[in-house]
Amino acid sequence: MAAQALGRRIEVLRAASEAELETAFAGMTQQRLGALFVNIDSFFAAHADQIVALAARHRVPASYPLRHFVTVGSLRSYDANFAEAFRRGRSPAPQG
């Protein structure tokens, strides 16, 4: 696994309720995990504001799958700009 080759480990934390989110962040703090990668999930998207606030409170650098997380206060996401991709896809091909 790539993480092991870099001397890192990956821990999968799951949450399906607001209380479990709190528990997961407390666990990350206790385990001294270095960063958070949030997966695309309807529960996580619906609780984006809580997740972003918890990451800030626990000082956990995080990467999010949707721009929505940025609108509620995160610093970055890795979401594609679908409007731009659509615009580029509709542009005529260069001639030549």
Sequence and secondary structure as in RCSB ss.txt:
>XXXX:A:sequence
MAAQALGRRIEVLRAASEAELETAFAGMTQQRLGALFVNIDSFFAAHADQIVALAARHRVPASYPLRHFVTVGSL
RSYDANFAEAFRRGRSPAPQG
>XXXX:A:secstr
 HHHHTT        SSHHHHHHHHHHHHHHT   EE    HHHHHTHHHHHHHHHHTT  EEBSSTHHHHTT S
 B    HHHHHHHHHS     
